């Protein structure tokens, strides 16, 4: 075993990258659930975003267009969920599970011609002066733009939900959709917009995996990231700051187990591979000991005729 081969600077920098796709997907799902909608299709939307972003980036040579296409692909798939649950009034749990299965199957079909192809590289955003600071520079200021977009989205979601009228209306719909409807708020419209936002965020998270985290296309490459994102939202008490912390924990343990494997630690690789999921769940359970209750209308069907 050679623990000296583990570079703490590289470890922490890799943590930021590993956490970003889950952070993006979890923030989108947080907004969806604050409106009272439970969408279990995050995994499906992420994998569709991964293949849409990868295909467009490869064919155009532009990662930016790839991320735009990924957001569009995730939002389009989430629109199917919105039609099923908000207009056809289908069960949200069943519809979400169906969305995941549909997304996994469709992505495998769409991605058949892209196996073994490398996408165009995504440049890192080295911030002048700041990126040259010892230790902090490579850890915090030498990442791609999507890492900073994810951090900015945390602040934006937190501020909107806490301090704006739009956030207040969104939370009101999640707490009591009948009362919100009685006050004149368009419950279905608000929920559909939230679902589309969640789908776009999940798509971006999926594209981050296929274009930056693991720059290639492999069937099922999200590997449960959508389910981890769902767990983060619940155990983080539907709070953006705690979602960020949970994503960092998962990303950190993921990167650490890879480094331990490279160092030749005498633990079966299967135990190391499952450690990110186990440790993240344990820590989030501890974090959620004082969690606020879920939005009162979460998972409940809204009948506009009421």
N, C-alpha and C positions, 0 to 999 in steps of 0.2 A: 504493500500500500504506500502510495506517495501523496500524502496530503499537501506537500509543498507545491504540487502542480496546480492546486486550486487557487486562482487569483481572485481575491475578494473584490477588487475593482470591477473585473470582468463579470464576476458573479452578480453584483448589484446592478450593473448596467444591463445584463441579460434579464434580470428580474423585471425591469421596466418593460422590456419587449414582450416577455412571456405573459405579463399581466394584461396587456392592452386589448387583445381580442375578447377576453372574458369581460373586461371592464366595459367595453363598448356595448356588448350584447346585454349585460346586466343592467346598464343604465337605461337602455331602451325598454327592457322588461319592467323595470321599476316604474317608469312613467305609465306603462300599460296597466300595471296592477293598481296604481294609485287611482285609476279611473274605475276600478272594480272589475276589471277583466283579467282572467287567468289564461294566458296563452302558453301552452306547453309545447308549442311548435318552434321554440327558439333554435333547437338543433337543426331542424329542417331549413329554417331561414338562413342560418349561418352557412350551411353547406351549399345552398343555392347562391348565396353571395360569394362564396369562395370560387365556384366555377364560373359565374358570370364575370366577376372581376378578373379572374385569370384569363379567360377567353378573350375578353375585350382588350386587356393589357397586351396580350401576345399578338393579337391581330392589328392593333393600332400602334404598338410600341410606346404607349403612354400609360404609366401606372395611375395617373390622375383620372383618366377616363375609365380605367379599370375600377377604381374605387367608386366613381359615380355610377357605373353600371351595377356594381355590387349593391349599392344602396337602393337602386331602382329594382333590382331583382328581389332583394329581401322584402321591399315594400310591396311589390306586386304579389308575392306569395302570401304576405300577411293580409292583403286585400281579400284573398280567398277565405281566410279565417274570419275576417270582418263580415263578409257576406253571409257566411254560415251562421255565425253567432249573433250578429246584430240585426239581421234582416230575416233569415230563416229560423232564428231562435233555436239553433241546435245547441246541444250540450257542449260547454266550453272545453271540458277535459277531453272528451272524445274527439272533438274537432282539432284540438292542439296535437294530440297524439297522431291523428291521421295526417296532419300537416307535416310532422316530422318524418313519418314513413314516406309520404309523397315526395318530400324534398330530397331525402336520401336516394330514392329510386330515380328521380328525375335528374339529379346531379350525376349519378353514375352513367346515365344515358348520354347526357350532354358532354361529359368529360372523356368519352372514349377516345377521341382524337387528340387529346392533349397530354397523355401520359408520356413522360420522358422529355417534355419540352421545358426549357427554362424561360421564365418571364423576364421582361426588361428590369434592370436593377432600379431600386429606389434609393435615391441619394440621402445621406444623413444630413441633418441640418446642424452643422457645427456653428454654434453661436460665437461670434468673435469675442475674444478676451475671456469670456466665461468658460468656453470649452478648454482653455489652456490652464485653468485652475487645477492644481494637483488634487487627485482623488475625486473632488466634486465635479470637475469638468467632464471626464469621461462618464461618470455615473449619471449626471443630471442634464448635461448640456450638449451631448453629442449623439442625439437620437434622430430618427426620421420624424417627419411632420405629424404623422398619425399618433405618435406617442403623446405629443403636446396637445393634439386635438382631443384625445381622450381625457387628459387632465382638465382641459378647458371645458369639456362637456360636463364633467363632474361639477365644476363650479357653476356652470350655467343651469343645470338641472336643479341643484340645491337652491340657487337664488330664485329661480322662477317659482318653484314649489313653495318657498317660504315667504317671499316678499312681493309677489305680483298678484294682480287680480286674476289673471289667467290660471295661475297655480292654485289660487283659492277655489276657483270654479271647478278645476280638475279634481281637487281633493274632495270637494262637496259632492261631486258625482260619484266618487268612489265610496263615500261614507253613506250616502242615502240618495240613490238615484231618483226615487219617487219625489222626495222633497225638492231636489234640484229641478226636476221636470215641472213641478208645481210652481216654482219660481220663474219659469220661462226659459230655462237653459235647455239647449238642444243636446240631450244626453247621448243619443245615437251618434250625432255628428262629432261630438267631443271624443267619444270612445273610438270611432273609426279613425279620426286623426291621430289619436294616441297609438292605436294599433299600427298604423302606417309608419309612425315615427319609430316604434319598437322594431318593426321589420327592417327599416333602413339601417338602424344601429346594428342589428344582428348581421345584416348583410355586410356592413363595413368590417365587423369583427371577423367574419369568415374570410373576406378578401385579405385581411391583414395576415391571416395564417398562410394563405396560398401565395401571396405576393412578397411577404417580408419574413414572417416567422419561419416558414419552411417553403422557400421559393420553388415550388413545383406543384403539380396536381396529382393527388392520389385519392382514389375512391374512399369516402368515409374519413377524410383527413381531419375533420373537426374532433373526432375521437372523444365525444362526450362533453366538449366545451360548453355546449348549450345547456346541458343539464347542470353543470357547475354554476353557470350564470343564473339559472333559476334558483338554485340553492342559495347563492349569494344574496339575492334579493330578499328572500324570506328571513334568513338568519341575520341579515344586516338591518332588520326592522324597517325595511322600506326607506332607508336613509342613504343618500348619495355618498356621504363621507365614509360610512361603514362599508359600502360596496367597494370603494377604492381600497380600503384596508384589506378586505377579504381577497380582492383580486391580487394585491401585492403578496399576500401570504401564499396563495396558490402558485403564483408565478415564481416566488422565491423557492418554495419547496420543489417545484418542478425542475428548476435550473440546478438546485443543489443535488438532487438525486442523479441527474446526468453527470455532474462533476464527480460525485462519489463513484459512479460506475467507471468513469475514466481513470479515477485514482486507484481502481482495483480493490475496493473495499470487499471484505469477505462476507457479503450478505447476498443471498440469491437475488438475481436481477428482477424477478417477479415481485419481490417485496419492495424493492426500491421503486419500481414502476407504479405500484399502487399507493405508495406513501403520500404523494401530493393530495390525492383525494381523501385519504383517511385523516391526515393532519389538518387539512383545510376544514373538513366537517367537524372535527373535534374542537378546533379553535373557534369556529363560528357558533357552535353550540354554547360554548362558554361566553362568547360575546353577546349572544341572544338571551342570556339569563334574565335581563331586565328589558326585553324587547317590548315595544309598544304593540298593541293588538293590530291585527291586519285590518285593512279597509273593510268596513262593515258590509259593503255590497260585493265584495270579491267573489267572483264565480256565479253570482246571481243573475238570472235572466231579467232584462228590462222589457216590459210590455208597454209600448208607447201609447196604447189605447187606454191605459189605466188613468 
